[in-house]
Amino acid sequence: MRVLIVGSGLAGLECALTAHELGHDVTILTKGQLADSATAWAQGGVAVALGPDDSPALHAADTMRASANLAVPSAVDVLVSDGPDIVRELTERGAHFDRASDGELARGREAAHSVARVIHAGGDATGREIERALIAAIRSTTVTVVEHTALLDLILHDGRVTGVTTLSDAGEAGRWSADAVVLATGGAGMLYPFTTNPAVATGDGLAAALRAGAATSDLEFVQFHPTALAGAAGALISEAVRGDGAVLRNAAGERFMLTVHPDAELAPRDVVARAVARQMAADRAPAWLDATALRPAPDNAAYLAERFPTIDRLCRANGIDWSRAWVPVTPAAHYIMGGVDTDSDGRTTLPGLWAVGEVARTGVHGANRLASNSLLEAAVFARRAARSLDIPAPSGRSLRGTHHTPEPAGARTWRREDLQNIMWHAAGLERSEDGLREADAQIAHWAEQTFTPSTVHELEDRNLLDVARAVVRAALGRRESVGAHYRVDDEAARTDANRRPEAHHV
Ligand code: SIN
């Protein structure tokens, strides 16, 4: 059958490879170049229960606990049980994961994991290595790759998704028909002015699914990473650095996480991100990440360069010798836990449409994603989706886009930065009813200014507006604080302190 996969991160590539192996006629559409995706930016690694001290059940327990028990247990079971096999498969596809001196896969520790279970590649270049291997694998197949082609909308016939419309970098509109459409379009970090995501993360698939009427959930749960390099446009400093012993300090040099949570710097990500934001507000300055004592001087510099080469280059490019000096850090939007509802095989509520990777809401993250579960989720559910593409046989027509010139654009009065600022203040790390209501009204006003996107940037803006509206409405709908959704006006707010026993208990 003709399978159209939109997006070329780990989820899209894994789905494409598996579908191709199963004999489907696969085309990948991608907005930029094949390698432009959040996957390539992923540092920490892939969480997977491989060690003798670990088990899928323990991984599931950590995942549920980090999710504030809002993850769906059956989806989590799929995630952790398929994990070891998908890692074996990624290795067979050519991904080289780092090995310890005993020859076994090296396993790092990250926040809220009760054991070291995060495998990595190139030190802190895990996503880049996986993306490299999968692109090489794709290039050796007959999978068709169409770059510089952005998703505009889903085509629906009698309630079934039968293809997509697109817009190219050159402003040319396209129409593609398929027996199955798989959204693998990633997240929407560009909703916020500070994000660890690449510029392509504009919620394109999520917006198209919302417009087509697909069910979505958990959109109020947006994860903020606690440690982006301050002043460097959201550049990530992996949680693996804290997992390796780095600590957070305030302006006075004190370890402020010690009084926030018993797991201190390795508390669940939402807890650490809020604590960093509050400390920054109190100090009116960035917080500090101290990695100066991971190894005794003078070995620390060489250790950091070897274990975290990407971050080492980043720090040095910003004039910081992090083997001896603290790194200024700030929270930044990182991942959206919610998305297009899927079953455990990636099927959405719209026949003919699947969703995999960050755009999907499989149920494995609940209110807060456990560190390094995202690459695992992308791979596990992408493979399952490819195996479930069970709709009728190929029609014999090959998949081809037809092109036409888009309608002229209408007028609007807002810019992307306006939307990002509203989202940061009203739907960021802390939210309130009043702030969310104001944001909702402003976004609704902007949404009335209908315009036909004639460039990819305009299309992205329209998508961000649609996703922002859905995030704000979801946040309004959940009055209690839970996980990454923190309502300052929740009278009975579970504070980070009273989340301690649950989060600490193993
Ligand atoms: C990180 O390396 O800190 C990010 C890993 C993740 O988002 O799971």
Residues whose N, C-alpha, C, O or C-beta is under 5 A from the ligand:
A	BS01	SIN	Q43 G44 I237 S238 E239 A240 L370 A371 S372 N373 S374
